[in-house]
Amino acid sequence: MASDATHSEDAYVRFVGVQKSYDGETLVVKNLNLDIARGEFLTMLGPSGSGKTTCLMMLAGFETATHGEIYLDGSPINNIAPYKRDIGMVFQNYALFPHMTVFENLAFPLKVRKIADAEIKQRVQKAMDMVELGAFGGRRPGQLSGGQQQRVAVARALVFEPKLILMDEPLGALDKQLREQMQYEIKHIHDNLGITVGYVTHDQSEALTMSNRIAVFNDGVIQQLASPEDLYERPENAFVAQFIGENNRLLGTVVEQNGDVCQVQVGDATVQALPVNIAGAGQATTLSLRPERVVINPQPGDYPNIFDANVKELIYLGDHMRTRVNVLGHDDFIIKVPNSSGHQHLRVGEAVQIGWLAEDCRALDAPAA
């Protein structure tokens, strides 16, 4: 598991053997070893109850580790009060002071740190300009849109120039279009400033868009820690394959393995796949296959895996047709058919053949009993 990853020399944040229990019995976070590099945008991704937010709260100082040590820039911080950690924090509910103007909200963390008035004015204006709200200093949060309030919250976290910013589901309350816009804005701010960001979300598309690396959590353990591309293209286990992006799962039994290819029995058919996380011949496995890697009516000889299928559903999604077929006894197999010029038109009920390459079909661990 990636939770036992080796530590890097450039780590700005370091979790070493960290555990967390609220009741003294059940571990919400289990033996976490995780480094966040200086200047990195690392996202903690996972379903509710997976431990991701607890990790962020321990780093911020709002929760205490039951066991293990957390380091910030080489120094242990377990016993350091949150306000002394010099960490910027952005919450889902923004946590802006409603009775204060935008300027006063941004000035507050600077006044707490006893910064001179002239410097406060300069820093606040710079922070407002950074999030394109330079002319909004006199407005109160209630006079702003949701997206503008979110930008104020980001600016307030940046204004005292912390080297680390933590964000806990900061875009969860926004509509889809605004959420996507803010993803890019936060990403651009990170790129321009080079600050270190720890980000928590359960939205996998958000994590893929914004992150340098993603730590996928489940049941208090990091299942895989990798770049967005690696997580999507090369998942190491069935949980990650299913949680990141759309994925076809075929359950089967390993027949044999020959080098980089294994034969897997799925129903009455044999599927060639890439052995990634299998126990050996005779053992159950989960085959993982991305919908865009499947071809309809392939040329014979081009693909080692070709099977008869029947079109059950067609959904037009602009750049592609989401096509659901019945194949190998599975009624929910999805294919993304590009809407390119001259592409064939399918009909519900049509009999087709579908094919895919062995290296695109990953043989992973069997589903939990």
Order of alpha helices (4+ residues) and beta strands (2+ residues): beta-beta-beta-alpha-beta-beta-beta-alpha-alpha-alpha-beta-alpha-beta-alpha-beta-beta-alpha-alpha-beta-beta-beta-beta-beta-beta-beta-beta-beta-beta
